[in-house]
Amino acid sequence: MRHSHGSDPHQFSVLRVPAGDGPHPVAVLIHGGFWRDRYGLDLMEPLSADLVARGWATWNVEYRRLGSGGGFPRTTDDVAAAIDALADLDAPLHLDRVVAIGHSAGGHLALWAAGRRDARVGLAGAVGQGAVSDLEEAHRLGLGDDVVAQFVGAAPQEAPERYRDASPVARVPTGVPVLLVHGAADDRVPATLSRRYADAARAAGDVVEVVLRSGEGHFEHLDPSSAAWTAVVEWLERLRP
């Protein structure tokens, strides 16, 4: 079932609810694609189907992206609005068991959402799959042909305050348990970003688990039969009510 959380055609999410009376824990799924509008929420549909079969409701989020009105803070505003919109749905959802799961740039958005202070619907956990968790470092590495500066609207030295607001690593501690799953052979988003986030978050007092998958790259995360996804599912089971 599709629900809008804004007037723009890209501000919507798709709810899928498993069989049974509930209330069901909720996985907020946030797709990646370096925040560009050539990619959409269909990337997360296989994971959604797998989670629904496991008894999780899924909230697959679309948002404004580069090329369709997105960029910081519009994109993060859309993700925040999507998560808060769960409170208005007429569905048997367990709103104390909402977990954000994001891949790549979607991992950035999931971890960013974990650091929100004004949420109507708080997160019980966040998962980054090959996540862009440190925007300054991602910019230094030149990820995605300088896409970070396009997303934030400037280079770090030009707008350090925007990077503090936009980068998950700058928003710790969040008080939210986090799982980071990363392929050690990821050539799109290096695993060093997950290590940097984990070090900073743990130093700030957060609980962060890191799973590095030897020999795996960037896209195994989107395959529900992969070992990378199994790590996520096992972690989610520990958060069930």
N, C-alpha and C positions, 0 to 999 in steps of 0.2 A: 504494500500500500504506500503510495507516494504522498508526502506532506510537504507543503511549502513553509519556509521560515524566513521569508522576505519577498519583496516584490520583483526581484530580478529572476529571470528564468533559470539561472544557475543556482539559486538559493533553495534547494530542496533536498530531502532525504527520503530513503525508502525503508519502510519498516517491514520486517518479517518476524512473525511470532510462531514459536513451536506449538505443537499440540499440547493440550493439558490446560488446567485451570490457572496455573501460575500462583503467585507472581514469578516472572522469569527474570533471571539476571540479563543484563543488556550489554552487548558489545557494540560500541560505536566504531564503525569501520571508516577509515580515512585514507583514500587512495593517494598515490604519489604521482610522479611525472614531472618533477622539478617545477611544480606550481604552474605548469603550462596547460593551456586549454585544449591541446591535442589529446589529452588523456582524461578519462572520466571514471566514474564510480563502477563501471562494469569490470574494472580490474579486480575489484574486491568481491565480485559475485561468487566465485568458487569458495572463498573462505566463508562468506555468509551462509551458503547452503550447508557447509560442513558444520558450522556452529549451531544453526537451527536444528539440525539432526541430533546434536548433542544437548539440546534443551536450552540453548541461549536464544533470546531475541536479538535481532541485529538491526542496527540503525546505520544504513549505508549512506554516507554524507557526500553531497555534491556542494561545490563552493565556487565563488568567482576566482578565476585563474588569470595568469598573464595572457593577454590577448582577448579576455572577455571581462574586463573591468576589475581584475584582481590585483594582487600585490598587498604589501603590508601598509595599513592594518586591515584593509577590507577583507582579505582572505581569512585572517584570524578572527575577525568579527563574525564572519559567516559560520566558522566552526563553533565559536562560542554560542551563537544563536541556535545552531542546530542541536547542540547538547542541551541547552536550556529548554528547548521546545519539547523535550521528552516529558517534561512536567505537565504539558497540556494535552497529551495523547490519552485517548480513551482506550487503554489496552492494559492487560495484566502484567505490568512491568515492576520489577524490584528496583526502585530508584536509589536504594542504598548499595546496590551492586552493579554500578555502571562502570565499565572499563573501556578506555579508548585504545584502539589498536590501529597503528598507522604504518604504512610502508614508505620508505624513502622520504620524500618531502611530506607525505602524510604522516610519517613518523615524527618529523619536526612538529607538525600540527598537533599530534596526540600528546607529545611531551610538553609543548607550549600550553595546551589546555590543562595539563596537570598543575601548572603554576598559576592558574586563575585564582584570584582572591574574592571575586564578586559573583560567583556562580550561583544560579538558582538550583542547578543539579550538579552536585560535586562528584568527583571521580573516586572510585574505590581502588583504581589502579590504572596504569598506562603501560602500553607495549610499543616499543620502537623496533621495527623490522628494517634493518639497514638504514637507520634513521639519520637524517641531516640534523644532528642535535647541537652542533656548534657552528653558528653562522659565520663568525669571524674566521674560524679555521677553514670552513668550507670555501669562503671567499679567497683566502690566502692560497688554497690549493687549486683555485680556478675551476671548481666543479661546474659542469653544465655550461661551458662557454660563458662564464661570468654571470650566470643566472641569479646568483645570490644578490648581487648589486641591483639587478633588475627587479627582484622581488622586494627588497628592502627600500629601494629608491635611491641608494647612494652607496658609496664605499664606506668601510668602517671608519676611516680617518675623517671622513666628511660628516658623518652623522652617528657618533658613538652612542648617543642616547637611543636612537632607533634600534641599534643592534642589541642594546641592553633590554629593550622592551620586546624584541622579536625573537631573540635566541633562547632556546630552552636552557642552555647551560648557565645563562645569566639569571635565570628565574628560580634557581634552587636556593634554599630548600623548599620543596613543594608539600612535604608531609604525605605524599602519595607513593605507595610502593610501585617500583618500576622494573620491568623486564626489558632488557636490550638483547635482541638476537641479531647477530651479524655474521656474514660470511667472511672468513679470513681472506678469501681470494676476491672480494668485492672490488671491482675496478671502477665502479660508478661512484660509490660513497665509501671511502676507506674505513676500515674497522677502527682506526685510530680515533675517529669521532666518538664512537661509543665508549671507548676507553677514557677519553677526556671527560665526557659527560659523567661517567660513573665515578671517576676520581673526584670531580668537583661536588657531585651530589652526596657522595658518602662523607666527604669532608664537612659538608654542611649538615649532616645528620640524617639524610634520607637513606632508605633501604632500596638498594639497587642490585639486581641480579643480572649478570652478563653471561650470555651463551655465545661463544665463538665457534662457528662451524668450519672446521678444517676443510679446505678444498672447495668450498661453496662460494658462490658469487652473489649477485644482487637480486635475481629473480626467482630463486627457489622459494622465497617467502610466500609467493602467490600461489603455490601448488599445495593444496591441502593434503597430498600424500607425502610431502617432504618431511625430512627429519627436522628442518627448521620450524615448520608449522607444528609438529608434534611437541616441540619444546614450549611453544606458546600455549597449546591446549593443556598440557600438564600443569603449567603455571596457573592458568585460569581455573582449573579444577580446585586449586587450593583457596581461591577467593569465593567459591560458591557459598551461599548462605547455609 
